[in-house]
Amino acid sequence: MPELSPRHRMLVLAICCMSLLIVSLDNTVLNVALPSMQKELHASLAGLQWTIDAYTLVLASLLMLAGSTADRIGRRKVFIAGLVIFTLGSLLCSLAPTLETLVAFRMVQAVGGSMLNPVAMSIITNTFTDPRERARAIGAWGSVVGISMALGPLVGGLLVDSVGWRSIFWINLPVGLTALLLTLHYVPESRAPRARRPDPVGQILVIALLGSLTYAIIEAPTSGAVKIVAFGAVAVASLIGLLRYEHRRDEPLIDLRFFRSAPFSGATVIAVCGFAALSGFLFLSTLYLQNVRGLDALHAGLWMLPMAVMCFVCAPLSGRLVGSRGPRVPLLIAGVAMTASGVLFAASEGKTSNTTLIIGYVLFGLGFGFVNAPITNTAVSGMPRSQAGVASAVASTSRQIGGTLGVAVIGAVLASGVSTTAYKDTFMAAAGPAWWIIAGCGLAVLVLGALTSGAWARKTAERTAFRLQPEPVRTRNSTGVGA
């Protein structure tokens, strides 16, 4: 990649941030629109789950494939393709006549989305070669997620109430087209010196695992036992096949040796738990505020604003703490706050006052604001530089898996207890176990954050990094020559 001027580098960063903004904003805006979608499309609770999980499921399945493909054929090419597909998918979503077509078009969106975030991060990494500039660029990139969290409920509520739920997809069109035109003119092409080889068998096994597991969870309350057991068996078989096949490959889609590092394994599970809690929290809150309290979309978004503001404020604080003191303190703060929020709502037993809502939303926003920044840092902790990108990609995939499972599990628990004929009267009792699950996810973040960020964990990361080095490098380092 040619050396770019400072102004040109900042323009490339802005273009990459635009792609992250539309992807992140799309998810937060969608939650506020769920009740309106449910009424117009006559959707069941499972149908609402699929509008979210169809996107995150495809995204989780394709993130690593998109990243390796971009390294091989060109990051600019894949990024442009992602912008085109995501923008086209957004247009199709806004025109969807039925729930089934909306779910299908959400999957088209996700194919494009999978080509944006990991590829944009690679573009930023290769554009900003100075470590300090790169750190600031990645910090600006990460802050976009906080902005989308803050803007999502308000923008979504305003659009749904004034124009209708279809308008939430329109906002992606001008941003996506602008980013596309700027990319064509200003983003240079780049490739990895040595790209990883494709792993089609591993990719198919990942898709089969995530798809069958999600289907079994979402459809469990309404489908027959035989169908659920069959899909559960497919998930187990896919997992076993993935573990056995990837172990034998020289360049696997997922290098299982990474999991010998306690920080990496901890970051993976923390990402799943943290984002499962977030997606479940947003899903429950939206249905409660609009379907139980009877608020319109805009006022529901205003009620969720304390959570969004805390996410926006705490995310950069978490990043600074990670940089100065490591990931341990942010993870402990996140675990305590998320657990406290879940317990508060679970213990209210249907008597959720305004004060309880505000405190619960502030606590959860505080917790999630602190949990995101340490995940990537912990995942790549001690890894060789050549493997850091792959480790980061696994962490990103784990976030999407968590989001998928959070909606699937929380929605299934809610569907098993809520009555369609007495929705308002049964909702809070049905939501109680779901809030305890969210509290359990927060507790897992707390415990794993404590266990995988200490001296013992760092030693396992160092041993894993040594094993991951090529044999000649490992030999030189062990003898002290060339180290």
C-alpha positions as CSV (number, residue, x, y, z in Angstrom):
1,M,0.0,0.0,0.0
2,P,1.5,3.4,-0.9
3,E,2.2,6.0,1.8
4,L,-0.7,8.3,2.2
5,S,-0.8,11.9,3.4
6,P,-2.2,12.6,6.9
7,R,-5.4,14.1,5.4
8,H,-5.8,11.1,3.1
9,R,-5.4,8.7,6.0
10,M,-8.0,10.5,8.0
11,L,-10.4,10.4,5.0
12,V,-9.9,6.6,4.8
13,L,-10.6,6.3,8.6
14,A,-13.8,8.4,8.1
15,I,-15.0,6.1,5.3
16,C,-14.3,3.0,7.4
17,C,-16.2,4.6,10.4
18,M,-19.2,5.2,8.1
19,S,-19.4,1.5,7.3
20,L,-19.3,0.7,11.0
21,L,-21.9,3.3,11.8
22,I,-24.6,1.9,9.4
23,V,-24.0,-1.7,10.5
24,S,-24.1,-0.8,14.2
25,L,-27.0,1.6,13.9
26,D,-29.0,-0.9,12.0
27,N,-29.0,-3.3,14.9
28,T,-29.9,-0.8,17.6
29,V,-32.6,0.9,15.5
30,L,-34.2,-2.4,14.6
31,N,-35.0,-3.3,18.2
32,V,-37.1,-0.2,18.7
33,A,-39.1,-1.1,15.5
34,L,-39.9,-4.7,16.5
35,P,-43.4,-4.0,17.9
36,S,-44.4,-2.1,14.8
37,M,-43.1,-4.9,12.6
38,Q,-45.0,-7.4,14.7
39,K,-48.3,-5.6,14.2
40,E,-48.0,-4.9,10.4
41,L,-46.5,-8.3,9.4
42,H,-48.6,-10.3,12.0
43,A,-45.4,-11.8,13.4
44,S,-45.1,-14.2,16.2
45,L,-42.4,-13.9,18.9
46,A,-40.3,-16.4,17.1
47,G,-40.7,-14.3,13.9
48,L,-39.3,-11.3,15.7
49,Q,-36.4,-13.3,16.9
50,W,-35.6,-14.4,13.4
51,T,-35.6,-10.8,12.1
52,I,-32.6,-10.2,14.4
53,D,-30.9,-13.6,14.5
54,A,-31.1,-14.1,10.7
55,Y,-28.7,-11.2,10.5
56,T,-26.3,-12.0,13.3
57,L,-26.3,-15.7,12.4
58,V,-25.1,-15.1,8.8
59,L,-22.7,-12.4,10.1
60,A,-21.1,-14.7,12.6
61,S,-20.8,-17.5,10.0
62,L,-19.1,-15.4,7.4
63,L,-16.8,-12.9,9.3
64,M,-13.7,-15.0,9.2
65,L,-14.3,-16.0,5.6
66,A,-14.7,-12.4,4.5
67,G,-11.5,-11.4,6.3
68,S,-9.4,-14.1,4.8
69,T,-10.9,-13.5,1.3
70,A,-10.1,-9.8,1.5
71,D,-6.5,-10.6,2.5
72,R,-6.2,-12.8,-0.6
73,I,-8.0,-11.0,-3.4
74,G,-7.9,-7.4,-2.1
75,R,-9.4,-5.5,0.8
76,R,-10.7,-2.6,-1.3
77,K,-12.6,-5.0,-3.7
78,V,-14.2,-6.9,-0.8
79,F,-15.1,-3.7,1.0
80,I,-16.8,-2.2,-2.1
81,A,-18.7,-5.5,-2.6
82,G,-19.8,-5.3,1.1
83,L,-21.1,-1.7,0.7
84,V,-23.0,-2.6,-2.4
85,I,-24.6,-5.7,-0.9
86,F,-25.4,-4.1,2.4
87,T,-27.0,-1.1,0.8
88,L,-29.0,-3.3,-1.6
89,G,-30.1,-5.5,1.3
90,S,-31.3,-2.4,3.2
91,L,-33.4,-1.3,0.3
92,L,-34.9,-4.8,-0.1
93,C,-35.7,-4.9,3.7
94,S,-37.6,-1.6,3.4
95,L,-39.8,-3.1,0.6
96,A,-40.4,-6.5,2.2
97,P,-44.1,-7.5,1.9
98,T,-44.0,-10.4,4.4
99,L,-42.0,-11.5,7.5
100,E,-40.4,-14.3,5.5
101,T,-39.1,-12.0,2.8
102,L,-37.9,-9.5,5.5
103,V,-35.9,-12.4,7.2
104,A,-34.4,-13.4,3.8
105,F,-33.4,-9.8,3.0
106,R,-31.9,-9.4,6.4
107,M,-29.6,-12.3,5.5
108,V,-28.6,-10.4,2.3
109,Q,-27.7,-7.4,4.5
110,A,-25.6,-9.7,6.7
111,V,-23.6,-11.0,3.8
112,G,-22.7,-7.4,3.0
113,G,-22.1,-6.6,6.7
114,S,-19.6,-9.5,7.0
115,M,-17.5,-7.8,4.3
116,L,-17.4,-4.4,6.1
117,N,-16.3,-4.5,9.7
118,P,-13.4,-7.0,9.6
119,V,-12.2,-5.6,6.3
120,A,-12.4,-2.0,7.4
121,M,-10.3,-2.9,10.4
122,S,-7.7,-4.4,8.1
123,I,-7.7,-1.3,6.0
124,I,-7.2,0.9,9.0
125,T,-4.4,-1.3,10.3
126,N,-2.6,-1.1,7.0
127,T,-3.3,2.6,6.5
128,F,-2.0,3.8,9.9
129,T,1.5,2.2,10.2
130,D,2.7,4.3,13.1
131,P,1.7,2.6,16.4
132,R,0.4,5.8,18.1
133,E,-1.6,6.9,15.1
134,R,-3.0,3.4,14.7
135,A,-4.1,3.3,18.4
136,R,-5.9,6.7,18.0
137,A,-7.5,5.5,14.8
138,I,-8.8,2.3,16.3
139,G,-10.0,4.3,19.3
140,A,-12.0,6.5,17.0
141,W,-13.3,3.5,15.2
142,G,-14.5,1.9,18.5
143,S,-16.2,5.1,19.6
144,V,-18.6,4.8,16.6
145,V,-20.2,1.8,18.4
146,G,-21.0,4.0,21.4
147,I,-22.4,6.7,19.1
148,S,-24.7,4.1,17.4
149,M,-25.8,2.9,20.9
150,A,-26.7,6.5,21.9
151,L,-28.4,7.4,18.6
152,G,-30.1,4.1,17.8
153,P,-33.1,4.3,20.2
154,L,-33.8,8.0,19.5
155,V,-33.4,7.8,15.7
156,G,-35.3,4.5,15.5
157,G,-38.2,5.8,17.7
158,L,-38.5,9.1,15.7
159,L,-38.5,7.3,12.4
160,V,-41.0,4.6,13.4
161,D,-43.4,7.1,14.9
162,S,-43.2,9.7,12.1
163,V,-42.7,7.6,9.0
164,G,-43.0,3.9,9.8
165,W,-40.7,1.0,10.6
166,R,-39.6,0.6,6.9
167,S,-37.8,4.0,7.2
168,I,-35.2,2.6,9.6
169,F,-33.6,0.8,6.6
170,W,-33.7,4.0,4.4
171,I,-31.0,5.7,6.5
172,N,-28.5,3.1,5.3
173,L,-29.0,4.1,1.7
174,P,-27.4,7.6,1.6
175,V,-24.6,6.7,4.0
176,G,-23.8,3.5,2.1
177,L,-23.8,5.2,-1.3
178,T,-21.6,8.0,0.0
179,A,-19.2,5.6,1.5
180,L,-19.1,3.6,-1.8
181,L,-18.3,6.7,-3.9
182,L,-15.6,7.8,-1.5
183,T,-14.1,4.3,-1.4
184,L,-13.9,4.2,-5.2
185,H,-11.9,7.4,-5.2
186,Y,-9.8,7.4,-2.0
187,V,-9.2,3.9,-0.5
188,P,-6.2,2.2,-2.0
189,E,-6.0,-1.5,-2.7
190,S,-4.0,-3.7,-0.3
191,R,-3.5,-7.5,0.2
192,A,-1.8,-9.6,2.8
193,P,1.8,-10.7,1.9
194,R,0.7,-14.3,2.5
195,A,-3.1,-14.9,2.8
196,R,-4.5,-17.9,4.6
197,R,-5.8,-20.7,2.4
198,P,-9.6,-21.2,2.1
199,D,-11.2,-23.8,4.4
200,P,-14.6,-24.6,2.8
201,V,-15.2,-27.7,4.9
202,G,-14.6,-25.8,8.1
203,Q,-16.8,-22.9,6.9
204,I,-19.7,-25.3,6.1
205,L,-19.4,-27.0,9.5
206,V,-19.5,-23.6,11.2
207,I,-22.7,-22.6,9.3
208,A,-24.3,-26.0,10.1
209,L,-23.4,-25.7,13.8
210,L,-24.7,-22.1,14.3
211,G,-27.8,-22.5,12.1
212,S,-29.0,-25.8,13.6
213,L,-28.4,-24.6,17.2
214,T,-30.2,-21.3,16.7
215,Y,-33.2,-23.0,15.0
216,A,-33.5,-25.6,17.8
217,I,-33.5,-22.9,20.5
218,I,-35.9,-20.4,18.8
219,E,-38.4,-23.0,17.6
220,A,-38.3,-25.1,20.8
221,P,-41.5,-23.6,22.4
222,T,-43.6,-24.2,19.3
223,S,-42.1,-27.1,17.3
224,G,-42.3,-30.8,18.0
225,A,-39.7,-32.7,20.0
226,V,-38.6,-34.8,17.1
227,K,-37.7,-31.7,15.0
228,I,-35.8,-30.0,17.8
229,V,-33.9,-33.2,18.7
230,A,-33.0,-33.6,15.0
231,F,-31.6,-30.1,14.7
232,G,-29.8,-30.5,18.1
233,A,-28.2,-33.6,16.8
234,V,-27.0,-31.8,13.7
235,A,-25.5,-29.1,15.9
236,V,-23.6,-31.7,18.0
237,A,-22.4,-33.6,15.0
238,S,-21.2,-30.4,13.3
239,L,-19.3,-29.4,16.5
240,I,-17.6,-32.8,16.7
241,G,-16.8,-32.7,13.0
242,L,-15.4,-29.2,13.3
243,L,-13.1,-30.0,16.2
244,R,-11.8,-33.2,14.6
245,Y,-11.3,-31.6,11.1
246,E,-9.8,-28.3,12.2
247,H,-7.3,-30.1,14.4
248,R,-5.8,-31.9,11.3
249,R,-5.4,-28.8,9.0
250,D,-2.2,-26.8,8.6
251,E,-4.2,-23.6,8.2
252,P,-7.5,-24.1,9.8
253,L,-10.4,-21.7,9.8
254,I,-10.2,-21.7,13.6
255,D,-6.8,-22.7,15.1
256,L,-7.8,-24.7,18.2
257,R,-4.4,-24.1,19.8
258,F,-5.5,-20.6,20.5
259,F,-7.8,-21.9,23.2
260,R,-4.8,-23.1,25.3
261,S,-4.4,-19.4,26.1
262,A,-6.6,-18.6,29.1
263,P,-6.9,-14.9,28.2
264,F,-8.0,-15.9,24.7
265,S,-10.5,-18.5,25.9
266,G,-11.8,-16.1,28.5
267,A,-12.2,-13.3,26.0
268,T,-14.2,-15.6,23.7
269,V,-16.6,-16.7,26.4
270,I,-16.9,-13.2,27.8
271,A,-17.7,-11.9,24.3
272,V,-20.5,-14.5,24.0
273,C,-21.9,-13.8,27.4
274,G,-21.6,-10.0,27.2
275,F,-23.3,-9.7,23.8
276,A,-25.9,-12.3,24.7
277,A,-26.8,-10.2,27.7
278,L,-27.0,-7.1,25.5
279,S,-29.2,-8.6,22.8
280,G,-31.5,-10.2,25.3
281,F,-31.7,-7.0,27.3
282,L,-32.7,-4.9,24.3
283,F,-35.2,-7.5,23.2
284,L,-36.9,-7.7,26.5
285,S,-36.8,-3.9,27.1
286,T,-38.4,-3.1,23.7
287,L,-41.3,-5.5,24.1
288,Y,-41.9,-4.4,27.7
289,L,-41.9,-0.7,27.1
290,Q,-44.1,-0.8,24.0
291,N,-46.3,-3.9,24.4
292,V,-46.7,-3.8,28.2
293,R,-46.4,-0.2,29.1
294,G,-48.0,1.0,25.9
295,L,-45.4,3.5,25.0
296,D,-44.8,4.6,21.4
297,A,-41.4,3.9,19.8
298,L,-40.0,7.4,20.4
299,H,-40.8,7.4,24.2
300,A,-39.5,3.8,24.5
301,G,-36.3,5.1,22.9
302,L,-36.2,7.9,25.4
303,W,-36.6,5.5,28.3
304,M,-33.6,3.5,27.0
305,L,-31.5,6.6,26.7
306,P,-29.8,6.3,30.1
307,M,-28.4,2.9,29.0
308,A,-27.2,4.3,25.7
309,V,-25.6,7.4,27.3
310,M,-23.7,5.2,29.9
311,C,-22.4,3.0,27.0
312,F,-21.2,6.1,25.2
313,V,-19.5,7.6,28.2
314,C,-17.9,4.4,29.6
315,A,-16.6,2.9,26.4
316,P,-13.6,5.4,26.1
317,L,-13.0,5.2,29.8
318,S,-12.7,1.5,29.5
319,G,-10.3,1.8,26.6
320,R,-8.0,4.1,28.7
321,L,-8.2,1.7,31.7
322,V,-7.2,-1.2,29.4
323,G,-4.3,0.8,28.1
324,S,-3.0,1.9,31.5
325,R,-3.9,-1.0,33.8
326,G,-4.9,-3.9,31.6
327,P,-8.3,-5.6,31.1
328,R,-8.9,-6.8,34.6
329,V,-10.5,-3.7,36.2
330,P,-12.9,-3.0,33.3
331,L,-14.0,-6.6,33.2
332,L,-14.7,-6.7,37.0
333,I,-16.7,-3.4,36.8
334,A,-18.6,-4.7,33.8
335,G,-19.4,-8.0,35.5
336,V,-20.7,-6.4,38.7
337,A,-22.8,-3.8,36.9
338,M,-24.4,-6.2,34.4
339,T,-25.2,-8.8,37.1
340,A,-26.7,-6.1,39.4
341,S,-28.9,-4.9,36.6
342,G,-30.2,-8.4,35.8
343,V,-30.9,-9.2,39.4
344,L,-32.7,-5.9,39.9
345,F,-35.2,-6.6,37.1
346,A,-35.5,-10.3,38.0
347,A,-36.3,-9.5,41.6
348,S,-38.9,-6.8,40.8
349,E,-41.5,-9.6,40.0
350,G,-43.7,-7.5,37.8
351,K,-43.5,-4.3,39.9
352,T,-41.0,-2.4,37.8
353,S,-41.3,1.2,38.8
354,N,-39.9,4.2,36.9
355,T,-37.0,4.4,39.4
356,T,-36.2,0.7,39.0
357,L,-36.1,1.1,35.2
358,I,-33.7,4.1,35.3
359,I,-31.4,2.4,37.8
360,G,-31.5,-0.9,35.8
361,Y,-30.8,0.9,32.5
362,V,-27.9,2.9,34.0
363,L,-26.3,-0.2,35.6
364,F,-26.5,-2.2,32.4
365,G,-25.2,0.7,30.2
366,L,-22.3,1.1,32.7
367,G,-21.5,-2.6,32.5
368,F,-21.7,-3.0,28.8
369,G,-19.7,0.2,28.3
370,F,-16.8,-1.4,30.1
371,V,-17.0,-4.9,28.7
372,N,-16.4,-4.3,25.0
373,A,-13.0,-2.7,25.0
374,P,-11.2,-5.5,27.0
375,I,-12.4,-8.3,24.7
376,T,-10.1,-7.8,21.7
377,N,-7.2,-6.7,24.0
378,T,-7.6,-9.9,26.1
379,A,-8.0,-12.1,23.0
380,V,-4.8,-11.0,21.4
381,S,-2.9,-10.8,24.7
382,G,0.5,-12.4,24.2
383,M,-0.3,-13.7,20.7
384,P,2.4,-13.4,18.0
385,R,1.8,-10.4,15.8
386,S,1.2,-12.7,12.8
387,Q,-1.7,-14.3,14.7
388,A,-3.2,-11.2,16.2
389,G,-5.6,-10.6,13.3
390,V,-7.0,-14.1,13.4
391,A,-7.4,-13.9,17.2
392,S,-9.3,-10.6,16.8
393,A,-11.5,-12.1,14.1
394,V,-12.5,-15.0,16.5
395,A,-13.4,-12.4,19.2
396,S,-15.6,-10.5,16.7
397,T,-17.3,-13.7,15.6
398,S,-17.9,-14.6,19.3
399,R,-19.7,-11.2,19.7
400,Q,-22.1,-12.1,16.9
401,I,-22.6,-15.6,18.2
402,G,-23.5,-14.1,21.6
403,G,-25.9,-11.7,20.0
404,T,-27.6,-14.6,18.2
405,L,-27.8,-16.9,21.2
406,G,-29.0,-14.0,23.5
407,V,-32.1,-13.3,21.3
408,A,-32.7,-17.1,20.7
409,V,-32.5,-18.1,24.4
410,I,-34.3,-15.1,25.9
411,G,-37.0,-15.2,23.3
412,A,-37.6,-18.9,23.8
413,V,-37.8,-18.5,27.6
414,L,-40.3,-15.6,27.2
415,A,-42.4,-17.5,24.6
416,S,-42.7,-20.5,26.9
417,G,-44.3,-18.4,29.6
418,V,-46.2,-15.5,28.0
419,S,-49.8,-15.9,27.0
420,T,-51.1,-14.4,23.7
421,T,-54.5,-13.9,25.2
422,A,-53.3,-12.2,28.4
423,Y,-50.0,-10.7,27.2
424,K,-49.7,-7.8,29.6
425,D,-50.7,-9.9,32.6
426,T,-48.2,-12.7,32.0
427,F,-45.3,-10.9,30.5
428,M,-43.4,-9.9,33.7
429,A,-43.7,-13.4,35.2
430,A,-42.5,-15.0,31.9
431,A,-39.6,-12.5,31.7
432,G,-38.4,-13.3,35.3
433,P,-36.3,-16.3,34.3
434,A,-35.0,-14.4,31.3
435,W,-33.7,-11.6,33.5
436,W,-32.0,-14.2,35.7
437,I,-30.2,-15.5,32.6
438,I,-29.0,-12.0,31.8
439,A,-27.8,-11.7,35.4
440,G,-26.0,-15.1,34.9
441,C,-24.2,-13.8,31.8
442,G,-23.0,-10.8,33.9
443,L,-21.8,-13.1,36.6
444,A,-19.9,-15.1,34.0
445,V,-18.2,-11.9,32.8
446,L,-17.2,-11.1,36.4
447,V,-15.8,-14.6,37.2
448,L,-14.0,-15.1,33.8
449,G,-12.6,-11.6,34.0
450,A,-11.0,-12.3,37.3
451,L,-9.7,-15.8,36.3
452,T,-8.3,-15.0,32.9
453,S,-6.5,-11.7,33.6
454,G,-4.1,-12.7,36.3
455,A,-0.5,-13.9,36.3
456,W,-1.4,-17.6,35.7
457,A,-3.5,-16.6,32.7
458,R,-0.7,-14.5,31.2
459,K,1.7,-17.4,31.5
460,T,-0.6,-19.7,29.5
461,A,-0.8,-16.9,26.8
462,E,3.0,-16.8,26.6
463,R,3.3,-20.6,26.3
464,T,0.6,-20.6,23.6
465,A,2.3,-17.8,21.7
466,F,5.6,-19.8,21.8
467,R,3.8,-22.9,20.3
468,L,2.2,-20.8,17.6
469,Q,5.5,-19.4,16.3
470,P,7.0,-21.1,13.2
471,E,9.6,-23.7,14.1
472,P,12.7,-21.7,13.0
473,V,11.6,-18.7,15.1
474,R,10.8,-20.9,18.1
475,T,14.3,-22.5,17.9
476,R,16.1,-19.1,17.7
477,N,14.1,-17.7,20.6
478,S,14.7,-20.7,22.8
479,T,18.4,-20.4,22.3
480,G,18.4,-16.6,22.7
481,V,19.7,-16.1,19.1
482,G,17.7,-13.8,16.9
483,A,15.2,-13.0,19.7
